[in-house]
């Protein structure tokens, strides 16, 4: 038994996969990969050299992100799932948090009453549903969305356990910048690459983001009208049934 205790203690002292590699060498490979592989894919999708350069100017790997698999290492078993939805329901739905969201939600609903009514008429999605989702995703824009999407998705595309998925999201983010919805450094995201107040992944943005204020852009970072229109459009395009509430009895 003592042998196993000693072995466990030794294993605990071993560096993690992300810490064991030559980071300088990996950073160099990352920059070459961006210039050769990602640029070729982005150019094929209509991304201009200027947009590509602005997106990755000064960008380095973010070694703090979860699920990284540096070249030459083995995938680690994640210690825990970071997303709140996978944690304790008691924390996610604790009364103080829900009460705060309700207070903010009533103000947001009053402030955007005309937009909510217009969007509901066009999509069939009730305003209260949109308001509820908006509050849960970003607390009506009050939640911190601190990450540079190109650094996040660049890192995850290059060395994560789901690299293929994030590579598609990275190219989609470049297309968003190319279309002018937001400049490169304004594309703020979560640690997983989800964008703006409704927390759309870039491919979802391209598919569902909507212009709610008529300025020709879908600004889900700063425009409340665009956030509302985008959430409603997402639900509509993914099968929302007009006249049905958030839940219904099944027999």
Long-range contacts (C-beta under 8 A, 24 or more apart in sequence): 16-76, 17-68, 17-69, 17-70, 17-73, 17-74, 17-75, 17-76, 18-63, 18-68, 18-70, 18-73, 18-76, 20-73, 21-70, 21-71, 21-72, 21-73, 23-61, 23-63, 26-61, 26-70, 26-71, 26-159, 27-60, 27-61, 29-71, 30-60, 30-61, 30-154, 30-155, 30-158, 30-159, 33-158, 34-59, 34-154, 38-154, 38-157, 38-167, 38-170, 38-171, 41-167, 41-171, 42-171, 42-174, 45-171, 45-174, 45-175, 46-175, 46-178, 47-171, 47-174, 47-175, 47-177, 47-178, 48-178, 51-174, 51-177, 51-178, 51-184, 52-174, 54-177, 54-183, 54-184, 54-185, 55-150, 55-173, 55-174, 55-177, 55-184, 56-150, 56-154, 59-148, 59-150, 59-151, 59-154, 60-151, 61-151, 61-154, 61-155, 61-158, 61-159, 62-147, 62-151, 62-152, 62-155, 63-155, 65-152, 65-155, 65-156, 65-160, 65-191, 66-191, 67-156, 67-160, 67-161, 67-162, 68-155, 68-156, 68-159, 68-160, 69-159, 69-160, 69-161, 69-163, 70-159, 71-159, 75-161, 82-191, 83-192, 100-139, 101-135, 101-136, 101-139, 102-135, 104-135, 104-139, 104-140, 104-142, 105-131, 105-132, 105-134, 105-135, 105-140, 108-134, 108-135, 108-140, 108-224, 111-224, 112-224, 112-225, 112-228, 115-212, 115-224, 115-225, 115-228, 115-229, 116-228, 119-212, 119-228, 119-229, 119-232, 120-232, 122-232, 123-232, 123-233, 123-235, 123-236, 123-240, 124-236, 124-240, 124-241, 124-242, 124-243, 125-231, 125-232, 125-235, 125-236, 125-240, 125-242, 126-245, 127-228, 129-235, 129-246, 130-228, 130-231, 130-232, 130-235, 132-246, 133-198, 133-231, 134-197, 134-198, 134-227, 134-228, 134-231, 137-197, 137-198, 137-199, 138-196, 138-197, 138-198, 138-199, 140-197, 141-197, 141-224, 141-227, 145-188, 145-189, 145-190, 145-196, 145-197, 145-221, 146-188, 147-188, 147-189, 147-190, 147-191, 147-193, 148-185, 148-187, 148-188, 148-189, 149-173, 149-187, 149-188, 149-189, 149-193, 149-195, 149-202, 150-174, 150-184, 150-187, 152-189, 152-190, 152-191, 152-192, 152-193, 153-189, 153-193, 153-202, 156-192, 156-193, 166-193, 168-203, 169-193, 169-201, 169-202, 169-203, 170-202, 172-201, 172-202, 172-203, 172-205, 172-206, 173-202, 175-202, 175-206, 176-202, 176-205, 176-206, 180-217, 181-205, 181-209, 181-217, 181-218, 181-219, 182-217, 182-219, 182-221, 186-221, 188-221, 195-220, 195-221, 196-220, 196-221, 196-227, 197-221, 197-227, 198-227, 198-230, 198-231, 198-234, 200-230, 200-234, 204-234, 205-230, 207-237, 208-233, 208-234, 208-237, 209-233
